[in-house]
Amino acid sequence: MPDENPPEQLELFAEPAEPAAEEGRSRLLSRLQALLPGRTVELTLTDNLQRIASVRPIADGLSAIALRLDRSFLRAPDEVLSALIRWVTGRARDRRRHLNTIRQFFTQARPAPERRTQALKRAPRLIAQGEAHDLDAIYGELSREHFDNRLDASITWGRRPAAAARTRSLGKTLRGGRSSIRLGSYSYASNLIRIHPALDHSQVPRYVVAAVVFHEMLHASMPQPTPCRGRRSLHPPEFYQAEQSFPAYQAASLWLEQNLDWLLKRC
């Protein structure tokens, strides 16, 4: 029987939204759903000021769509949301008119000084080329082979912890306390995948890094999780089923299990 409380853990997950943000997203989703009766809408809110709105079909035609909208749409009036829906579903010759309505709202909701401040504050420095592994190359291969090139997430190596933080973590381990390493994360707000730099080493097989990236790309491909009975399921059964379809899943899981101590020393 496996240990239900292992002393050390490997973590890969998506960052959930704050409760208040989730409440606002749910209200906006309800308003959008009312404008699209009989269709399914998946909604993700972002702070991507370069791409204020994007849509992709997730079923034949537009019977189900995934929308990514800037957070300013939380306070959009009904006429703007109506223009947004017409932009998504209308005829090509009419879309420019609806797009102008959307842009006019966005310009007022996000004034230029705010957009510049947000861009400077939120834009992370992306470092995909590591010493041993190129995350852009891995992401590109996985996108083509498993996601039909329909994802638009960014990817970067995370920052290495400061020396003092590493010392405290190792101290806890030496005393027999718990220790864990977050190998990857996905932020719905910034549409960004971060991979722990401990994996950027020639001793780490490329398929292991690919498995971690694949896990986070699955988060990016699925709807933002919503609370159910006060709890939020980041990894529903369909997530695990999709993850285990990755060809190197078993081999990567075994390698990570066997090399956990070595990875922890690199944190």
Secondary structure, DSSP 8 states (H G I E B T S, - for coil): ---SS-SEEEEEEEE---HHHHHHHHHHHHHHHHHSTT-EEEEEEE--TT--EEEEESSSTTSEEEEEEEGGGGG--HHHHHHHHHHHHS-HHHHHHHHHHHHHHHHHHS-HHHHHHHHHHH------B-SS-BHHHHHHHHHHHHSTT----EEEE-----HHHHHHHHHHHHTT--EEEEEEEEETTTTEEEE-GGG-STTS-HHHHHHHHHHHHHHHHS----EETTEE-SS-HHHHHHHTTSTTHHHHHHHHHHTHHHHHHT-
